[in-house]
Amino acid sequence: MKHLIEKTDRDPTAFEMRVYDAVREVPPGRVTTYREVAERIGCGSSRAVGQALRRNPFAPEVPCHRVIRSDMTMGGFKGREMGAVITEKIKLLEYEGVRFREGKLSDSEQLFLY
């Protein structure tokens, strides 16, 4: 399944690289949360993690689709909260065996904690 991302004209920052390195640890078939990534890298802001992932130039090697909200809902993807890009995120996760029921992660065993 092809994963298209918005490319930027700049190199990733040191902070973004820390985010990307942490997200690379999330295995297929599992998801983690923006908060969990923030804690992993010693950052107090889940939103900052989300912004870094929005600019991810390394997908799919950095599987940003495997990061969801702490309330176990889908969260954003490519800077969007709805529409075709969220459908793409859902399909990527379904392909890996991650399922959501009524908008939330259906199997807590699929939550990856560092």
Backbone as numpy.savetxt, mean C-alpha at the origin, in Angstrom:
# Nx Ny Nz CAx CAy CAz Cx Cy Cz
-0.64 -9.21 -14.21 -1.48 -8.04 -14.21 -0.58 -6.81 -14.21
-0.75 -5.94 -15.17 0.08 -4.76 -15.29 -0.32 -3.72 -14.25
0.66 -3.10 -13.65 0.43 -2.09 -12.62 0.98 -0.77 -13.13
0.13 0.17 -13.45 0.56 1.47 -13.95 0.65 2.46 -12.81
1.70 3.28 -12.82 1.84 4.30 -11.80 2.15 5.64 -12.44
1.92 6.67 -11.68 2.26 8.01 -12.12 3.73 8.24 -11.81
4.52 8.51 -12.83 5.94 8.74 -12.65 6.18 10.20 -12.28
7.28 10.46 -11.58 7.64 11.82 -11.24 8.98 12.15 -11.89
9.28 13.43 -11.96 10.53 13.88 -12.56 11.64 14.06 -11.53
11.45 13.54 -10.35 12.46 13.71 -9.31 12.80 12.36 -8.70
13.96 12.33 -8.07 14.38 11.12 -7.37 13.62 11.04 -6.04
13.36 9.82 -5.57 12.70 9.68 -4.26 13.57 10.26 -3.15
12.93 10.78 -2.14 13.65 11.30 -0.97 14.11 10.14 -0.10
14.97 10.45 0.86 15.43 9.43 1.80 14.24 8.85 2.58
13.30 9.71 2.97 12.11 9.25 3.67 11.31 8.28 2.80
11.07 8.67 1.54 10.32 7.80 0.64 11.02 6.46 0.47
12.33 6.45 0.38 13.06 5.19 0.24 12.89 4.31 1.47
12.83 4.91 2.65 12.58 4.12 3.87 11.19 3.49 3.80
10.21 4.26 3.33 8.84 3.73 3.17 8.87 2.57 2.17
9.50 2.76 1.03 9.52 1.74 -0.01 10.23 0.47 0.48
11.31 0.63 1.22 12.02 -0.53 1.74 11.13 -1.32 2.70
10.37 -0.62 3.54 9.47 -1.31 4.47 8.36 -2.03 3.73
7.79 -1.40 2.72 6.68 -2.01 1.98 7.15 -3.22 1.18
8.39 -3.21 0.74 8.95 -4.38 0.03 8.91 -5.64 0.91
8.86 -5.49 2.21 8.84 -6.64 3.12 7.48 -7.33 3.18
6.44 -6.68 2.71 5.09 -7.26 2.79 4.95 -8.33 1.70
4.75 -9.58 2.10 4.69 -10.66 1.10 3.36 -10.70 0.35
3.37 -11.34 -0.81 2.12 -11.52 -1.56 1.09 -12.25 -0.68
-0.16 -11.87 -0.84 -1.23 -12.50 -0.07 -1.41 -11.91 1.32
-0.68 -10.85 1.61 -0.77 -10.19 2.91 -0.90 -8.69 2.67
-1.40 -7.99 3.66 -1.47 -6.53 3.63 -0.97 -6.00 4.96
-0.56 -4.76 4.97 -0.21 -4.07 6.20 -0.92 -2.72 6.18
-0.74 -1.93 7.21 -1.42 -0.64 7.28 -0.43 0.51 7.14
-0.96 1.66 6.77 -0.13 2.86 6.70 0.50 3.12 8.07
-0.25 2.93 9.13 0.26 3.13 10.49 1.38 2.15 10.81
1.21 0.91 10.43 2.23 -0.11 10.68 3.53 0.25 9.96
3.43 0.71 8.72 4.63 1.13 7.97 5.28 2.31 8.68
4.45 3.28 9.10 4.99 4.46 9.79 5.75 4.04 11.05
5.18 3.14 11.82 5.85 2.66 13.03 7.14 1.92 12.69
7.11 1.14 11.63 8.28 0.36 11.20 9.47 1.27 10.92
9.20 2.43 10.31 10.30 3.32 9.92 10.54 4.44 10.92
9.80 4.42 12.04 10.00 5.43 13.07 9.42 6.79 12.72
8.32 6.77 12.01 7.64 8.00 11.60 6.31 8.09 12.33
5.92 9.27 12.76 4.67 9.42 13.48 3.47 9.72 12.60
3.64 9.67 11.29 2.56 10.09 10.40 2.20 9.04 9.35
1.03 8.45 9.51 0.50 7.52 8.51 0.26 8.24 7.19
-0.16 9.49 7.29 -0.43 10.28 6.07 0.83 10.50 5.25
1.95 10.73 5.93 3.22 10.90 5.21 3.58 9.63 4.45
3.31 8.48 5.07 3.53 7.20 4.39 2.65 7.11 3.15
1.39 7.48 3.30 0.47 7.46 2.16 0.93 8.36 1.03
1.43 9.53 1.37 1.92 10.46 0.35 3.14 9.88 -0.37
4.02 9.24 0.38 5.19 8.61 -0.25 4.74 7.51 -1.21
3.78 6.71 -0.77 3.30 5.62 -1.63 2.56 6.14 -2.85
1.94 7.27 -2.72 1.26 7.89 -3.86 2.26 8.17 -4.99
3.49 8.46 -4.62 4.53 8.79 -5.61 5.45 7.61 -5.93
5.08 6.42 -5.54 5.91 5.22 -5.69 6.30 4.98 -7.16
7.59 5.20 -7.48 8.02 4.96 -8.86 8.51 3.52 -9.10
8.45 2.68 -8.07 9.02 1.34 -8.15 8.00 0.21 -8.19
6.73 0.53 -8.38 5.72 -0.52 -8.46 5.97 -1.36 -9.71
5.76 -2.63 -9.66 5.21 -3.42 -8.57 6.26 -3.97 -7.60
7.56 -3.66 -7.82 8.58 -4.14 -6.89 8.33 -3.63 -5.48
7.82 -2.42 -5.37 7.34 -1.88 -4.09 5.82 -1.98 -4.16
5.25 -3.01 -3.53 3.83 -3.33 -3.70 2.91 -2.43 -2.87
2.78 -1.18 -3.27 1.98 -0.21 -2.50 0.52 -0.63 -2.41
0.07 -1.49 -3.30 -1.31 -1.97 -3.23 -1.56 -2.82 -1.98
-0.49 -3.26 -1.32 -0.62 -4.10 -0.12 -0.73 -3.29 1.17
-0.94 -2.00 1.06 -1.06 -1.15 2.24 -2.50 -0.64 2.33
-3.12 -0.85 3.50 -4.51 -0.46 3.71 -4.61 0.41 4.97
-5.80 0.90 5.23 -6.03 1.72 6.42 -6.05 0.86 7.68
-5.81 1.51 8.81 -5.81 0.81 10.11 -7.18 0.27 10.49
-8.25 0.82 9.90 -9.58 0.29 10.18 -9.91 -0.90 9.28
-8.89 -1.37 8.56 -8.95 -2.54 7.68 -9.74 -2.30 6.40
-10.01 -1.03 6.07 -10.64 -0.71 4.79 -9.55 -0.47 3.75
-9.94 -0.41 2.52 -9.03 -0.38 1.38 -8.04 0.79 1.41
-8.48 1.97 1.73 -7.60 3.13 1.64 -7.46 3.58 0.21
-6.51 4.43 -0.03 -6.32 4.99 -1.37 -5.36 4.18 -2.21
-5.21 4.65 -3.44 -4.30 4.03 -4.39 -4.02 5.05 -5.46
-2.73 5.31 -5.70 -2.33 6.28 -6.72 -2.96 7.65 -6.49
-3.15 8.00 -5.24 -3.70 9.31 -4.92 -5.20 9.42 -5.03
-5.89 8.31 -5.23 -7.34 8.33 -5.38 -7.98 7.49 -4.28
-9.24 7.80 -3.97 -9.99 7.06 -2.95 -11.12 6.23 -3.56
-11.40 6.45 -4.84 -12.48 5.73 -5.49 -12.23 5.67 -6.99
-13.07 4.92 -7.66 -12.98 4.85 -9.12 -12.15 3.68 -9.61
-11.70 3.82 -10.84 -10.99 2.74 -11.53 -9.71 2.33 -10.83
-9.00 3.27 -10.22 -7.74 2.90 -9.56 -7.99 2.04 -8.33
-9.08 2.30 -7.61 -9.40 1.45 -6.45 -9.82 0.06 -6.93
-10.54 0.00 -8.03 -10.89 -1.29 -8.62 -9.61 -2.04 -8.99
-8.61 -1.32 -9.49 -7.32 -1.95 -9.82 -6.65 -2.50 -8.55
-6.67 -1.73 -7.46 -6.08 -2.19 -6.20 -6.79 -3.45 -5.71
-8.11 -3.44 -5.76 -8.89 -4.61 -5.35 -8.51 -5.82 -6.19
-8.39 -5.64 -7.50 -8.05 -6.76 -8.38 -6.64 -7.29 -8.10
-5.70 -6.38 -7.84 -4.34 -6.81 -7.51 -4.35 -7.65 -6.24
-5.08 -7.20 -5.23 -5.15 -7.94 -3.97 -5.89 -9.26 -4.13
-6.98 -9.26 -4.88 -7.71 -10.50 -5.13 -6.83 -11.52 -5.85
-6.05 -11.05 -6.81 -5.13 -11.92 -7.54 -4.16 -12.61 -6.57
-3.78 -11.90 -5.51 -2.87 -12.44 -4.50 -3.60 -13.22 -3.41
-4.93 -13.27 -3.47 -5.70 -14.04 -2.50 -6.22 -13.24 -1.32
-6.04 -11.93 -1.33 -6.54 -11.08 -0.24 -7.98 -10.68 -0.56
-8.87 -10.91 0.39 -10.29 -10.64 0.17 -10.82 -9.61 1.17
-11.76 -8.85 0.70 -12.46 -7.88 1.52 -13.94 -8.23 1.52
-14.58 -8.07 2.66 -16.00 -8.32 2.79 -16.62 -7.08 3.40
-17.64 -6.58 2.76 -18.32 -5.36 3.21 -17.33 -4.23 3.43
-16.34 -4.17 2.53 -15.37 -3.07 2.54 -14.21 -3.22 3.50
-14.14 -4.35 4.24 -13.05 -4.55 5.21 -12.33 -5.86 4.94
-11.06 -5.90 5.35 -10.28 -7.12 5.22 -11.04 -8.26 5.88
-11.27 -9.34 5.15 -12.12 -10.40 5.68 -11.36 -11.43 6.52
-10.05 -11.52 6.39 -9.28 -12.51 7.14 -8.13 -11.80 7.85
-8.23 -11.64 9.14 -7.20 -10.92 9.91 -5.85 -11.63 9.85
-5.82 -12.90 9.48 -4.56 -13.63 9.33 -3.74 -13.08 8.16
-4.38 -12.34 7.27 -3.66 -11.78 6.14 -3.01 -10.43 6.46
-3.18 -9.96 7.69 -2.56 -8.70 8.11 -1.11 -8.97 8.47
-0.20 -8.28 7.82 1.23 -8.42 8.05 1.69 -7.38 9.06
2.26 -7.85 10.15 2.82 -6.96 11.17 4.32 -7.18 11.19
5.05 -6.12 11.22 6.52 -6.21 11.21 7.04 -6.79 12.50
